[in-house]
Structures are given as structure tokens and as C-alpha cells.
Amino acid sequence: MIPWLDESDPYQPFPDPAYALPDPNGLLAVGGCLSVARLLRAYRQGIFPWYSAGDPICWWSPDPRTVIFPQQFRPARS
């Protein structure tokens, strides 16, 4: 069962990303809000929101996760 985040509590903790669903890959929680506090908490844990207008916010942490290290990033010249 996917946890539902309370929209009125931007400091509610996210579930551990290890509990994200394998299918669909990485779905971790639903609901909540897009407050600065919640977004910072999410991004610090490798969690991000994805949603469509009118639908609840879905929070994702897929495995494997792409990580780009700034010191190793070399943009293409094209």
C-alpha cells in the first residue's frame, strides 16, 4: 500500500526510499504539497515529484537512479 502524505504538514517525513515499489519503478508516496520545505526534504533523499494538473502528486525514487556529479559532467558541444 502506498503511503498518503498530508497536504497540511510539509514536514511529514517521507517513507524510506528502500520501500519504493518495483512496479511502477520507484513510486514511493502520493499526496502532500510542493512547499519549499517538502521539496528540500525530498531532493535531499533522492525523491522527486511527478504529476499532472488535477491529479495527486506522486513521489518517486527509482532504482537504479541516475546521478550526475558536477565535477565529472562534460556537456556536448553540439
C-alpha positions in Angstrom: 0.0 0.0 0.0 1.3 3.4 -1.0 1.6 6.0 1.9 -0.5 9.1 1.5 1.2 12.4 2.5 -0.8 15.0 4.4 -1.1 18.2 2.4 -1.2 20.3 5.6 2.1 19.0 7.0 5.1 19.9 4.8 7.4 18.5 7.4 5.9 15.0 7.4 8.7 12.6 6.7 8.9 10.5 3.6 9.0 6.7 3.8 12.4 5.2 3.4 13.2 5.1 -0.4 14.1 1.4 0.0 10.4 0.8 0.2 9.6 2.3 -3.2 7.6 0.0 -5.4 9.5 -2.0 -8.1 6.5 -1.6 -10.4 5.9 1.1 -11.3 9.6 1.6 -10.7 10.2 3.9 -7.7 6.7 5.0 -6.7 7.1 5.9 -3.0 4.2 8.0 -1.9 1.2 10.0 -3.1 -0.2 13.4 -2.0 1.3 16.2 0.0 2.2 19.6 -1.3 5.0 21.2 -3.3 6.2 23.5 -0.5 9.8 24.5 -0.3 10.2 22.5 2.9 8.8 19.3 1.4 10.8 19.7 -1.9 14.1 20.2 0.0 13.4 17.2 2.2 12.5 15.1 -0.9 15.5 16.1 -3.0 17.9 15.5 -0.1 16.7 11.9 0.0 16.8 11.4 -3.8 13.0 11.7 -4.1 11.2 13.8 -6.7 7.6 14.7 -7.5 5.9 13.9 -10.8 2.3 14.7 -11.5 -0.3 16.2 -13.9 -2.6 19.1 -13.1 -5.7 17.9 -11.4 -4.0 14.6 -10.2 -2.4 13.9 -6.9 1.3 14.4 -6.6 3.3 11.2 -6.9 6.7 11.0 -5.2 9.3 8.8 -6.9 12.7 7.3 -6.1 13.5 4.8 -8.9 16.2 2.2 -8.7 18.6 2.5 -10.4 18.8 6.2 -10.0 20.9 8.4 -12.4 23.3 10.6 -10.5 25.3 13.3 -12.3 28.4 14.5 -10.4 29.1 18.1 -11.4 32.9 17.7 -11.4 32.6 14.8 -13.9 30.0 16.4 -16.2 31.2 17.3 -19.7 28.4 18.8 -21.9 28.5 18.0 -25.6 29.4 20.9 -27.9 26.6 20.2 -30.4 
